[in-house]
Amino acid sequence: MPDFLLEIGCEEIPARMIQQANQELQKRVHELLKNNRLEPTGEVTRAETPRRLAVLVSGIPATQPDTQEQLTGPATKVAYKDGEPTPAAHAFAKKAGVDVNKLEKVSTPKGEYLAATVLNKGRSAKEILAELLPKEINAIYWAKNMYWRANKPERFVRPVRWIVALLDGDVVPVEFGGIQAGQMSRGHRILGPRNASVAINSPTQYIEVLRNAHVMARSSEREHRIRKALDAATRTIHGARWREDAELLDTVINLTEWSAAILGSFDQQFLSLPEEVLVTVMRDHQKYFAVEDAEGKLAPHFLAVLNTDGDPSGLIRHGNERVLRARFNDARFFWDTDQKIPLTSRVEMLKAVTFQKDLGSRYSKTERVVRLVESLSAKLSKSGMQVDAAAAKQAAKLAQTDLTAELVKEFTELQGIIGGLYAKSQGLPQSVADAIYDQYKPTSMEDSAPRTLEGAVLSIADKADSIAGMFALGLVPSGSKDPFALRRQANGIVKTIAEHKLPLDLAQLMTEARAAYTGSEAEKKFTLSGDAYQQAVTGFFRERLEFYLREAQGHAYDVVNATLAVGVNDVVDALARAAAVAKVRPSADFESISTAFKRIKNILRQADESNKQVADPFDVKALNDPEEKSLAALVPDVAAKVKKLSSDNQYEAALVEISRLRPAVDAFFDKVMVMVEDEKLRANRLGLLRTLLREFSSIADFSEIVTERK
């Protein structure tokens, strides 16, 4: 079976887009082959650099297998007249490609019809790939793409310059963007062959041919080379090590085709600036790795990754040092200039800073967040948590003020962080400085929550205000569209509540956040209010809590569904219930109870649909069989124990108690017929089942648990 290679060569692709786009291309190629009966016998792998996306497939059939298909034609009463085939029969035979005498008669629910068995010859893989690949290439999703040929329809992230499409040694005639596929790829712009072109004679040679042209097509190989280069450069300084940075490493991997690293230095005087400022300048603006000493303190050095073979003359190092020195001088100037106006004097300046065009200024937002922080602090204090309400309020009042600072305008990545650093520098309490510093945390599920309760309260209030305002305006995230990062902010609220174990109700939080807009100019533009608003934010936070339980906590989807079916507003409680369900789920008793609850739910639903009476409360004396009497006698005692354990948050023990009902429940369903003719008996049996469902579904909806039993 032949191997297949597809390489799309283009101008440099933005580093952040490469991996996802090539993963999509890999998936599309694989699905194209599967859907067209060309399932590969080997692996479908990928390779990518800033100038190319490539997919390699090992062992695909050269042609599709032949298939037989039965075509149905006209009814026999139409197809024959006086025993002779009519024009309808002849037309069908011609369409099917068979002699009219070879047509068959088949019986269907609609009567007897003519049929023909047709052999469909399999098409060649080369023909199918040439026809379908351009559509798959054009369908790749890009956050931003472009037209590059006048009056032509195709779009891509950057202009396509070459395409390689090979089935073993044969070129597949794929065409996209006016480029006809061939076997000529391109090496490194500087280090590769003089004419830049290299011939790929077969897919198996692809990686090695490009390596010889100074292109490492596999990102894993480039990562290994970059790590070795960074280690080697750092070893020239005694006791130093480069600061691990996974995101930056991914970026430089996707900025290079053939990598090297150089060590540069900067003046020690710049170390007087906060480390956060220095690292941001190096990392976000210059793509440099920071270097630290044996104690973990920032050293006056940096590491730059080059897309070339090295810097023997030192010219590149010297240029990078000069650029970095200028950036550091700018940062120091802005730092010194900003200190002349303390944060407390910047609050009024927020009136001139827009939060969102329909939601007013940052000053208005600050006022709302301050009120929400006061309310949340009071709730936490009432529950016994030690929160400094005064510090949280002061932090909320000053949280947005660094948006008026020159350093934040220049380095927007430091928003919040600069505010915290300025607060500390200007002698404000450490608790205030820390809360301001952490106000935007967590920025992702991998990021940490704010370190202090004051920071947690500020972070939650700020995010809740943004979500409430945007939802009330009708700017609800949909599909992949979330321009205001509301999902990320909701994830941050859930994570912060979970990690600090805060006794906060999500529904109440979002009601208060919405109420803070009452009477404002913004409220006049709101399109979502009342129950519609509440339902929208409740559903939104349910999705975010589901995401947290599955992705961050690792719970199975059915455990999450069972847990959230009971309640979604108390994050801490939901986490505890999910953990308990996951712990007892493997037991045979719990699985049996879950199966029984599915059955109970179905019986009660059918009873409701057919308007059957359900005794509530049910009458124990009206029950006849010993199995139902035994189950009814157990319910009050077990329910009391479960209620007591649940009130103490001992959910695992409560679930174990529920599981002990298994013998009685199994016996009930083995021996008792619920839907009997006797209306009174049926109503009380249904009442018993409804009581079971109500009393023992406060921790999770067991019917959501996926079980092996039928």
C-alpha positions as CSV (number, residue, x, y, z in Angstrom):
1,M,0.0,0.0,0.0
2,P,1.4,3.5,-0.9
3,D,2.2,6.2,1.6
4,F,0.8,9.7,1.2
5,L,2.3,13.1,1.8
6,L,0.6,16.5,1.7
7,E,2.6,19.6,2.4
8,I,1.1,23.2,2.1
9,G,3.9,25.7,1.9
10,C,3.2,29.4,2.5
11,E,4.5,32.7,3.9
12,E,5.2,32.6,7.6
13,I,2.2,31.6,9.7
14,P,1.7,33.3,13.1
15,A,3.2,31.0,15.7
16,R,0.0,30.8,17.8
17,M,-2.0,29.4,14.9
18,I,0.3,26.6,13.6
19,Q,-0.4,23.7,16.0
20,Q,-4.2,23.9,16.0
21,A,-4.4,24.4,12.2
22,N,-2.2,21.4,11.5
23,Q,-4.1,19.2,14.0
24,E,-7.2,20.1,12.1
25,L,-5.6,19.4,8.7
26,Q,-4.4,16.0,10.1
27,K,-8.0,15.2,11.3
28,R,-9.5,16.3,8.0
29,V,-7.2,14.2,5.9
30,H,-7.8,11.1,8.1
31,E,-11.6,11.5,7.9
32,L,-11.5,12.1,4.2
33,L,-9.7,8.8,3.8
34,K,-12.0,6.9,6.2
35,N,-15.2,8.4,4.6
36,N,-14.0,7.3,1.1
37,R,-13.1,3.7,2.1
38,L,-9.4,4.4,2.0
39,E,-8.7,3.7,5.7
40,P,-4.9,3.8,6.3
41,T,-3.3,0.7,7.8
42,G,-0.5,2.8,9.4
43,E,-0.3,6.1,11.3
44,V,-1.5,9.5,10.3
45,T,1.2,11.9,11.5
46,R,1.9,15.6,11.0
47,A,4.8,18.0,10.7
48,E,4.8,21.8,10.8
49,T,7.1,24.8,10.7
50,P,6.4,28.5,10.3
51,R,6.3,28.0,6.5
52,R,4.5,24.7,6.1
53,L,1.7,22.4,7.3
54,A,2.3,18.7,6.4
55,V,0.4,15.5,6.9
56,L,2.0,12.0,6.4
57,V,-0.2,8.9,6.0
58,S,1.3,5.4,6.1
59,G,-0.3,2.7,4.0
60,I,-3.5,3.7,2.2
61,P,-5.2,1.5,-0.4
62,A,-4.3,2.5,-4.0
63,T,-8.0,2.2,-4.9
64,Q,-11.3,1.9,-3.2
65,P,-12.8,-1.7,-2.9
66,D,-15.5,-2.5,-5.3
67,T,-19.1,-2.3,-3.9
68,Q,-22.4,-3.8,-5.0
69,E,-25.5,-1.6,-4.8
70,Q,-29.2,-2.5,-5.4
71,L,-31.1,0.3,-7.2
72,T,-34.8,0.4,-7.0
73,G,-36.8,1.5,-10.1
74,P,-40.4,1.9,-11.1
75,A,-43.3,-0.3,-9.9
76,T,-43.7,-3.5,-11.9
77,K,-47.3,-2.4,-12.9
78,V,-45.7,0.6,-14.5
79,A,-42.6,-1.2,-15.9
80,Y,-44.5,-3.9,-17.8
81,K,-47.5,-3.8,-20.1
82,D,-48.9,-7.0,-21.6
83,G,-45.7,-8.7,-20.3
84,E,-43.4,-6.4,-22.2
85,P,-41.1,-3.8,-20.7
86,T,-42.3,-0.3,-21.0
87,P,-40.2,2.8,-21.7
88,A,-40.0,3.3,-17.9
89,A,-38.3,-0.1,-17.6
90,H,-35.9,0.6,-20.5
91,A,-35.0,4.0,-19.0
92,F,-34.3,2.4,-15.6
93,A,-32.1,-0.4,-17.2
94,K,-30.2,2.2,-19.1
95,K,-29.6,4.3,-15.9
96,A,-28.5,1.2,-14.0
97,G,-26.2,0.1,-16.9
98,V,-27.7,-3.4,-17.2
99,D,-29.7,-5.2,-19.8
100,V,-33.5,-4.8,-19.4
101,N,-33.8,-8.6,-19.2
102,K,-31.6,-8.7,-16.2
103,L,-33.8,-6.5,-14.0
104,E,-35.1,-8.1,-10.9
105,K,-38.4,-7.9,-9.1
106,V,-38.4,-7.0,-5.3
107,S,-41.2,-6.8,-2.8
108,T,-41.4,-3.7,-0.6
109,P,-44.0,-2.4,1.9
110,K,-45.4,-0.3,-1.0
111,G,-45.6,-3.2,-3.4
112,E,-43.5,-4.9,-6.1
113,Y,-40.8,-2.9,-7.8
114,L,-38.0,-3.4,-10.4
115,A,-34.5,-3.5,-9.0
116,A,-31.0,-3.9,-10.4
117,T,-27.8,-5.0,-8.7
118,V,-25.0,-2.7,-9.8
119,L,-21.3,-3.2,-9.3
120,N,-19.5,0.1,-8.4
121,K,-15.9,0.0,-9.4
122,G,-13.7,1.6,-6.7
123,R,-12.0,4.9,-7.7
124,S,-8.3,5.4,-7.3
125,A,-7.0,7.1,-4.2
126,K,-5.1,9.5,-6.5
127,E,-8.3,10.6,-8.2
128,I,-10.2,11.0,-4.9
129,L,-7.5,13.0,-3.1
130,A,-7.1,15.3,-6.1
131,E,-10.8,16.0,-6.1
132,L,-11.5,16.4,-2.4
133,L,-8.3,17.8,-0.8
134,P,-8.7,21.4,-2.0
135,K,-12.1,21.6,-0.2
136,E,-10.5,20.3,3.0
137,I,-7.6,22.8,2.8
138,N,-10.0,25.6,2.2
139,A,-12.1,24.6,5.2
140,I,-9.3,24.9,7.8
141,Y,-10.4,27.3,10.5
142,W,-8.2,30.4,11.0
143,A,-8.8,33.1,13.6
144,K,-7.8,35.5,10.8
145,N,-7.3,34.7,7.1
146,M,-6.8,36.6,3.9
147,Y,-7.4,36.8,0.1
148,W,-4.1,37.1,-1.8
149,R,-5.3,36.7,-5.4
150,A,-7.5,39.4,-7.0
151,N,-11.0,38.2,-7.7
152,K,-10.3,34.7,-6.5
153,P,-12.4,33.0,-3.8
154,E,-9.9,31.0,-1.7
155,R,-8.7,32.2,1.7
156,F,-5.8,31.1,3.8
157,V,-3.9,32.5,6.7
158,R,-1.0,33.5,4.4
159,P,-0.4,33.2,0.7
160,V,0.2,29.7,-0.4
161,R,3.5,29.4,-2.4
162,W,3.9,25.6,-3.0
163,I,2.1,22.3,-2.5
164,V,3.6,18.8,-2.3
165,A,1.2,15.9,-2.8
166,L,2.7,12.5,-3.3
167,L,1.3,9.0,-3.3
168,D,4.6,7.1,-3.0
169,G,6.5,8.5,-6.0
170,D,3.4,9.8,-7.9
171,V,2.3,13.4,-7.8
172,V,-1.3,13.8,-6.8
173,P,-2.7,16.6,-9.0
174,V,-4.1,18.8,-6.2
175,E,-4.6,22.4,-7.0
176,F,-5.3,25.2,-4.5
177,G,-4.9,28.9,-4.7
178,G,-3.6,28.7,-8.2
179,I,-0.8,26.4,-7.1
180,Q,-0.5,23.0,-8.8
181,A,1.0,20.3,-6.5
182,G,4.3,18.8,-7.3
183,Q,7.2,17.2,-5.6
184,M,9.3,20.3,-5.0
185,S,9.4,21.6,-1.4
186,R,11.6,24.4,0.0
187,G,14.4,24.4,2.5
188,H,15.5,27.0,5.0
189,R,15.4,30.6,3.6
190,I,19.0,31.3,4.6
191,L,20.7,28.0,5.3
192,G,18.9,25.9,2.6
193,P,20.0,25.3,-1.0
194,R,20.7,28.4,-3.1
195,N,17.5,28.0,-5.2
196,A,15.7,27.1,-2.0
197,S,13.9,24.2,-3.7
198,V,14.4,20.5,-2.7
199,A,12.9,17.5,-4.4
200,I,10.8,15.0,-2.3
201,N,10.8,11.7,-4.1
202,S,8.6,9.8,-1.7
203,P,6.7,10.5,1.6
204,T,9.2,8.3,3.6
205,Q,12.0,10.6,2.6
206,Y,10.2,13.9,3.5
207,I,11.6,14.4,7.1
208,E,15.2,13.5,6.1
209,V,15.3,15.6,2.9
210,L,14.1,18.7,4.8
211,R,16.6,18.1,7.6
212,N,19.3,18.1,5.0
213,A,18.0,21.4,3.8
214,H,18.2,22.8,7.4
215,V,14.5,22.4,8.2
216,M,13.4,20.4,11.2
217,A,9.9,19.5,10.2
218,R,8.9,17.9,13.5
219,S,8.2,20.3,16.3
220,S,9.3,17.8,18.8
221,E,12.7,17.6,17.2
222,R,12.9,21.4,17.2
223,E,12.0,21.5,20.9
224,H,14.7,19.0,21.7
225,R,17.3,21.1,19.8
226,I,16.2,24.3,21.4
227,R,16.3,22.9,24.9
228,K,19.8,21.6,24.3
229,A,20.9,25.0,22.9
230,L,19.4,26.9,25.9
231,D,21.2,24.5,28.3
232,A,24.5,24.8,26.6
233,A,24.3,28.6,26.5
234,T,23.3,28.9,30.1
235,R,26.2,26.6,31.3
236,T,28.7,29.4,30.4
237,I,27.5,31.2,33.6
238,H,28.3,29.5,36.8
239,G,25.2,28.4,38.8
240,A,22.8,29.9,36.4
241,R,19.7,28.3,34.8
242,W,17.2,29.4,32.2
243,R,13.7,30.0,33.5
244,E,11.3,27.3,32.2
245,D,8.4,28.8,30.3
246,A,6.2,26.4,28.4
247,E,4.2,29.0,26.6
248,L,7.3,30.9,25.4
249,L,9.0,27.6,24.4
250,D,5.9,26.7,22.2
251,T,6.2,30.1,20.6
252,V,9.8,29.9,19.7
253,I,9.4,26.3,18.4
254,N,6.8,27.7,16.0
255,L,9.0,30.7,15.0
256,T,11.9,28.6,13.8
257,E,12.8,25.9,11.3
258,W,16.5,25.4,12.3
259,S,17.2,26.6,15.9
260,A,20.1,28.0,17.8
261,A,20.4,30.0,21.1
262,I,22.5,32.9,22.2
263,L,23.2,34.3,25.6
264,G,23.1,38.1,26.0
265,S,23.5,40.4,29.0
266,F,22.1,43.7,30.3
267,D,23.2,46.3,32.8
268,Q,22.7,45.2,36.4
269,Q,21.3,48.6,37.2
270,F,18.0,47.5,35.6
271,L,17.6,44.8,38.3
272,S,16.3,47.7,40.5
273,L,13.1,47.5,38.4
274,P,10.5,44.9,39.6
275,E,11.2,41.4,38.2
276,E,7.7,41.3,36.6
277,V,8.5,44.3,34.5
278,L,11.8,42.9,33.3
279,V,10.5,39.5,32.5
280,T,7.5,40.8,30.6
281,V,9.7,43.0,28.4
282,M,12.0,40.0,27.7
283,R,9.3,37.4,27.3
284,D,6.3,39.1,25.7
285,H,8.1,41.8,23.6
286,Q,11.3,40.2,22.6
287,K,10.6,36.4,23.0
288,Y,13.7,36.1,25.3
289,F,14.0,33.6,28.1
290,A,15.0,34.9,31.5
291,V,18.0,33.6,33.3
292,E,18.1,33.1,37.1
293,D,20.9,32.4,39.6
294,A,21.1,29.4,41.9
295,E,18.8,31.1,44.4
296,G,16.1,31.7,41.8
297,K,16.7,35.5,41.5
298,L,16.8,37.2,38.1
299,A,20.3,37.4,36.7
300,P,21.4,40.2,34.2
301,H,21.3,37.9,31.3
302,F,18.8,36.6,28.7
303,L,18.6,33.9,26.1
304,A,17.3,34.4,22.5
305,V,16.4,31.6,20.2
306,L,17.5,32.2,16.6
307,N,16.1,30.8,13.3
308,T,19.6,30.2,12.0
309,D,22.7,28.2,12.7
310,G,24.3,30.5,15.3
311,D,26.0,33.9,15.8
312,P,29.7,33.4,15.4
313,S,30.5,37.1,15.0
314,G,28.3,38.2,17.9
315,L,26.4,40.7,15.7
316,I,23.0,39.3,16.5
317,R,23.7,39.2,20.2
318,H,24.9,42.8,20.2
319,G,21.7,43.9,18.3
320,N,19.5,42.1,20.8
321,E,21.3,43.6,23.7
322,R,20.9,47.1,22.2
323,V,17.1,46.6,21.6
324,L,16.6,45.2,25.1
325,R,18.5,48.1,26.7
326,A,16.2,50.6,25.0
327,R,13.1,48.7,26.1
328,F,14.4,48.6,29.7
329,N,15.1,52.3,29.6
330,D,11.5,53.0,28.5
331,A,10.2,50.8,31.3
332,R,12.3,52.6,33.9
333,F,11.2,56.0,32.6
334,F,7.5,55.0,32.8
335,W,8.0,53.6,36.3
336,D,9.6,56.7,37.6
337,T,7.0,59.0,35.9
338,D,4.0,57.0,37.2
339,Q,5.2,57.3,40.8
340,K,4.6,61.1,40.7
341,I,0.9,60.4,40.8
342,P,-0.2,58.0,43.5
343,L,-2.9,55.5,42.9
344,T,-5.2,57.3,45.3
345,S,-5.1,60.4,43.1
346,R,-5.9,58.4,39.9
347,V,-9.4,57.3,40.8
348,E,-11.0,60.4,39.3
349,M,-9.0,59.8,36.1
350,L,-11.0,56.6,35.6
351,K,-14.0,58.7,34.5
352,A,-12.1,59.2,31.2
353,V,-11.4,55.5,30.7
354,T,-14.1,53.5,28.9
355,F,-15.0,50.0,30.3
356,Q,-17.4,49.1,27.5
357,K,-19.2,51.5,25.2
358,D,-22.6,50.6,26.6
359,L,-21.6,49.9,30.2
360,G,-19.9,53.2,30.9
361,S,-16.5,54.2,32.3
362,R,-14.0,52.3,34.5
363,Y,-15.0,54.7,37.3
364,S,-18.6,53.5,37.2
365,K,-17.4,49.9,37.1
366,T,-15.2,50.6,40.2
367,E,-18.2,51.9,42.1
368,R,-20.2,48.8,41.3
369,V,-17.3,46.5,42.2
370,V,-16.8,48.3,45.5
371,R,-20.4,47.7,46.5
372,L,-20.2,44.0,45.5
373,V,-16.9,43.6,47.4
374,E,-18.6,45.0,50.5
375,S,-21.5,42.6,50.2
376,L,-19.3,39.5,49.5
377,S,-16.9,40.4,52.4
378,A,-19.9,40.7,54.8
379,K,-21.1,37.3,53.7
380,L,-17.8,35.6,54.2
381,S,-17.3,37.3,57.6
382,K,-20.7,36.1,58.7
383,S,-19.8,32.6,57.7
384,G,-16.7,32.8,59.9
385,M,-14.0,33.4,57.3
386,Q,-11.3,35.9,58.2
387,V,-11.5,38.5,55.5
388,D,-10.2,42.1,55.9
389,A,-13.3,44.0,54.6
390,A,-11.6,47.4,54.7
391,A,-8.6,46.2,52.8
392,A,-10.8,44.5,50.2
393,K,-12.8,47.7,49.8
394,Q,-9.7,49.8,49.4
395,A,-8.3,47.4,46.9
396,A,-11.5,47.5,44.9
397,K,-11.4,51.3,44.8
398,L,-7.9,51.3,43.5
399,A,-7.9,48.2,41.3
400,Q,-8.6,49.9,38.0
401,T,-6.3,52.9,38.5
402,D,-3.2,51.5,37.0
403,L,-5.0,51.7,33.6
404,T,-4.1,55.4,33.7
405,A,-0.4,54.6,34.2
406,E,2.0,55.0,31.4
407,L,3.7,51.7,32.1
408,V,0.5,49.8,31.6
409,K,-0.3,51.7,28.4
410,E,3.1,50.5,27.1
411,F,3.0,47.0,28.6
412,T,-0.7,46.1,28.7
413,E,0.2,42.5,29.9
414,L,1.0,44.0,33.3
415,Q,-2.4,45.4,34.0
416,G,-3.3,44.7,37.6
417,I,0.2,43.5,38.4
418,I,1.6,47.1,38.0
419,G,-1.2,48.3,40.3
420,G,-0.2,45.9,42.9
421,L,3.5,46.9,42.6
422,Y,2.6,50.6,42.7
423,A,0.5,50.0,45.8
424,K,3.3,48.3,47.6
425,S,5.8,51.0,46.4
426,Q,3.5,53.7,47.7
427,G,3.2,52.3,51.2
428,L,-0.3,50.9,51.0
429,P,-1.0,47.8,53.2
430,Q,0.4,44.5,51.9
431,S,-3.1,43.0,51.8
432,V,-4.3,45.8,49.5
433,A,-1.3,45.5,47.2
434,D,-1.7,41.7,47.0
435,A,-5.4,41.9,46.2
436,I,-4.8,44.4,43.4
437,Y,-1.9,42.3,42.1
438,D,-4.0,39.2,41.9
439,Q,-7.3,40.7,40.7
440,Y,-7.2,39.2,37.3
441,K,-6.3,35.7,38.5
442,P,-6.9,33.0,37.5
443,T,-6.4,33.7,33.8
444,S,-6.8,30.0,32.9
445,M,-7.4,26.7,34.5
446,E,-3.7,26.2,34.9
447,D,-3.2,29.6,36.6
448,S,-3.4,29.9,40.3
449,A,-6.3,31.6,42.2
450,P,-5.7,34.8,44.1
451,R,-3.5,34.2,47.1
452,T,-5.6,36.0,49.7
453,L,-9.3,36.2,50.6
454,E,-9.3,39.9,49.8
455,G,-7.8,39.1,46.4
456,A,-10.4,36.4,45.9
457,V,-13.3,38.7,46.7
458,L,-12.0,41.4,44.4
459,S,-11.4,38.9,41.6
460,I,-14.9,37.4,41.9
461,A,-16.6,40.8,42.1
462,D,-14.8,42.3,39.1
463,K,-15.6,39.2,36.9
464,A,-19.2,39.0,38.1
465,D,-19.7,42.6,37.2
466,S,-18.4,42.1,33.7
467,I,-20.5,39.0,33.1
468,A,-23.6,40.5,34.4
469,G,-23.3,43.7,32.3
470,M,-22.5,41.8,29.1
471,F,-25.3,39.2,29.6
472,A,-27.8,42.0,30.3
473,L,-26.8,43.6,27.0
474,G,-27.4,40.3,25.3
475,L,-23.7,39.8,24.6
476,V,-23.9,36.1,25.5
477,P,-21.1,33.8,24.2
478,S,-22.1,31.4,21.5
479,G,-20.2,28.7,19.7
480,S,-16.6,29.8,19.4
481,K,-17.5,33.5,19.7
482,D,-16.6,35.0,23.1
483,P,-15.0,38.4,22.3
484,F,-15.2,39.6,25.9
485,A,-13.6,36.3,27.3
486,L,-16.7,35.7,29.5
487,R,-16.1,32.0,29.7
488,R,-12.6,32.6,31.0
489,Q,-13.9,35.0,33.6
490,A,-16.6,32.5,34.7
491,N,-14.0,29.8,34.9
492,G,-12.0,32.1,37.1
493,I,-15.0,32.6,39.5
494,V,-15.6,28.9,39.7
495,K,-11.9,28.1,40.3
496,T,-11.5,30.8,42.9
497,I,-14.6,29.8,44.9
498,A,-13.5,26.1,44.7
499,E,-9.9,26.6,45.8
500,H,-10.8,29.1,48.6
501,K,-13.9,27.0,49.6
502,L,-16.0,30.1,49.7
503,P,-19.7,29.8,50.8
504,L,-21.0,31.8,47.9
505,D,-24.2,31.1,45.9
506,L,-23.6,31.7,42.1
507,A,-27.2,32.7,41.5
508,Q,-27.2,35.2,44.3
509,L,-23.8,36.6,43.2
510,M,-25.1,37.2,39.6
511,T,-28.4,38.7,40.9
512,E,-26.4,41.2,43.0
513,A,-24.0,41.9,40.2
514,R,-27.0,42.7,37.9
515,A,-28.7,44.8,40.6
516,A,-25.6,47.0,40.8
517,Y,-26.6,48.4,37.4
518,T,-30.0,49.5,38.6
519,G,-30.8,53.1,37.7
520,S,-27.7,53.5,35.5
521,E,-27.5,54.8,32.0
522,A,-26.2,51.3,31.0
523,E,-29.5,49.7,32.2
524,K,-31.4,51.7,29.5
525,K,-29.6,49.6,26.9
526,F,-30.2,46.2,28.5
527,T,-32.1,43.6,26.4
528,L,-32.0,40.7,28.9
529,S,-33.6,41.0,32.3
530,G,-35.7,39.1,34.9
531,D,-36.1,35.4,34.5
532,A,-34.5,35.4,31.0
533,Y,-31.3,36.9,32.5
534,Q,-31.3,34.5,35.4
535,Q,-31.8,31.5,33.2
536,A,-29.0,32.6,30.8
537,V,-26.4,33.1,33.6
538,T,-27.5,29.9,35.4
539,G,-27.0,27.8,32.3
540,F,-23.8,29.6,31.5
541,F,-22.3,28.9,35.0
542,R,-23.6,25.3,34.8
543,E,-21.4,24.8,31.7
544,R,-18.4,26.4,33.4
545,L,-18.9,24.2,36.6
546,E,-19.3,21.2,34.4
547,F,-16.0,22.1,32.6
548,Y,-14.2,22.5,35.9
549,L,-15.4,19.2,37.3
550,R,-14.5,17.3,34.2
551,E,-11.3,19.1,33.1
552,A,-9.8,20.3,36.4
553,Q,-11.1,17.6,38.7
554,G,-11.1,14.7,36.2
555,H,-14.6,13.4,36.9
556,A,-16.5,11.3,34.4
557,Y,-19.2,13.0,32.4
558,D,-22.0,10.9,34.0
559,V,-20.8,11.7,37.5
560,V,-20.8,15.4,36.6
561,N,-24.3,15.2,35.1
562,A,-25.6,13.3,38.1
563,T,-24.1,15.9,40.5
564,L,-25.2,19.0,38.7
565,A,-28.8,17.7,38.1
566,V,-29.3,18.3,41.8
567,G,-27.8,21.8,42.1
568,V,-25.2,24.1,40.5
569,N,-25.2,27.3,42.6
570,D,-23.0,26.0,45.5
571,V,-19.6,25.3,43.9
572,V,-18.0,23.9,47.0
573,D,-20.9,21.6,47.7
574,A,-21.0,20.4,44.1
575,L,-17.4,19.5,44.3
576,A,-17.9,17.6,47.5
577,R,-20.9,15.7,46.1
578,A,-19.1,14.9,42.8
579,A,-16.1,13.5,44.7
580,A,-18.4,11.3,46.9
581,V,-20.3,10.0,43.8
582,A,-17.0,9.2,42.0
583,K,-15.7,7.4,45.1
584,V,-18.7,5.0,45.6
585,R,-19.6,4.7,42.0
586,P,-17.5,1.5,41.4
587,S,-19.4,-0.5,44.0
588,A,-21.9,-3.1,42.9
589,D,-24.6,-1.8,45.3
590,F,-24.3,1.8,44.0
591,E,-24.6,0.6,40.4
592,S,-27.7,-1.5,41.2
593,I,-29.3,1.5,43.0
594,S,-28.5,3.7,40.0
595,T,-30.2,1.2,37.7
596,A,-33.2,1.1,40.0
597,F,-33.5,4.9,40.1
598,K,-33.5,5.0,36.3
599,R,-36.4,2.5,36.4
600,I,-38.2,4.5,39.1
601,K,-37.8,7.7,37.1
602,N,-39.2,6.1,33.9
603,I,-42.2,4.5,35.8
604,L,-43.1,7.9,37.4
605,R,-42.7,9.7,34.0
606,Q,-45.0,7.2,32.3
607,A,-47.5,7.6,35.2
608,D,-47.5,11.4,34.9
609,E,-48.0,11.1,31.1
610,S,-51.0,8.9,31.5
611,N,-52.4,10.9,34.4
612,K,-52.2,8.1,36.9
613,Q,-52.8,9.1,40.5
614,V,-49.7,9.1,42.8
615,A,-50.3,9.0,46.6
616,D,-48.2,11.7,48.2
617,P,-47.7,10.9,51.0
618,F,-48.3,7.2,50.4
619,D,-50.2,5.0,52.9
620,V,-48.0,2.1,54.2
621,K,-51.2,0.2,55.3
622,A,-52.4,0.2,51.7
623,L,-49.4,-1.9,50.6
624,N,-49.9,-5.6,50.3
625,D,-46.7,-7.5,49.4
626,P,-44.0,-8.2,52.1
627,E,-41.3,-6.8,49.7
628,E,-43.0,-3.4,49.4
629,K,-43.8,-3.2,53.1
630,S,-40.2,-4.1,53.9
631,L,-38.9,-1.3,51.6
632,A,-41.4,1.2,52.9
633,A,-40.4,0.4,56.5
634,L,-36.7,1.1,55.7
635,V,-37.2,4.5,54.0
636,P,-37.8,6.7,57.1
637,D,-34.8,5.4,59.0
638,V,-32.4,5.5,56.1
639,A,-33.7,8.9,55.0
640,A,-33.1,10.4,58.5
641,K,-29.5,9.0,58.4
642,V,-28.8,10.4,54.9
643,K,-30.2,13.8,55.8
644,K,-28.0,14.0,58.9
645,L,-24.9,12.9,57.1
646,S,-25.6,15.3,54.2
647,S,-26.1,18.2,56.5
648,D,-22.6,17.5,57.9
649,N,-21.3,17.3,54.3
650,Q,-20.5,13.6,54.8
651,Y,-21.7,12.7,51.3
652,E,-19.7,9.5,50.9
653,A,-21.1,8.0,54.0
654,A,-24.6,9.2,53.0
655,L,-24.3,7.5,49.6
656,V,-23.1,4.3,51.4
657,E,-26.3,4.4,53.4
658,I,-28.4,4.8,50.3
659,S,-26.6,1.9,48.7
660,R,-27.7,-0.3,51.6
661,L,-31.3,-0.1,50.3
662,R,-30.2,-2.3,47.4
663,P,-31.5,-5.7,48.7
664,A,-34.9,-4.2,49.5
665,V,-35.1,-2.3,46.2
666,D,-34.1,-5.4,44.2
667,A,-36.6,-7.5,46.0
668,F,-39.3,-4.9,45.3
669,F,-38.7,-4.9,41.6
670,D,-38.4,-8.7,41.4
671,K,-41.7,-9.4,43.2
672,V,-43.9,-6.3,42.9
673,M,-45.9,-5.1,39.9
674,V,-46.3,-1.4,40.2
675,M,-48.8,-0.6,37.5
676,V,-51.7,-2.9,38.7
677,E,-55.4,-2.4,37.9
678,D,-56.3,-1.6,41.6
679,E,-56.1,2.3,41.5
680,K,-55.5,2.7,45.3
681,L,-52.8,0.1,45.4
682,R,-51.1,1.5,42.3
683,A,-51.3,5.0,43.6
684,N,-49.5,4.0,46.9
685,R,-46.9,2.0,45.1
686,L,-46.2,5.0,42.9
687,G,-46.1,7.1,46.0
688,L,-43.5,4.9,47.5
689,L,-41.3,5.2,44.4
690,R,-41.8,9.0,44.4
691,T,-40.8,9.2,48.0
692,L,-37.7,7.1,47.3
693,L,-36.7,9.4,44.4
694,R,-37.3,12.6,46.5
695,E,-35.6,11.4,49.7
696,F,-32.5,10.0,48.1
697,S,-31.8,12.4,45.2
698,S,-30.5,15.3,47.2
699,I,-26.8,14.4,46.6
700,A,-27.0,13.4,42.9
701,D,-29.5,12.2,40.3
702,F,-28.5,8.5,40.2
703,S,-30.5,8.0,37.0
704,E,-27.7,9.9,35.2
705,I,-25.1,7.3,36.1
706,V,-24.1,5.1,33.2
707,T,-24.3,1.4,34.3
708,E,-23.6,-1.9,32.7
709,R,-26.9,-3.3,33.7
710,K,-29.8,-3.1,31.3
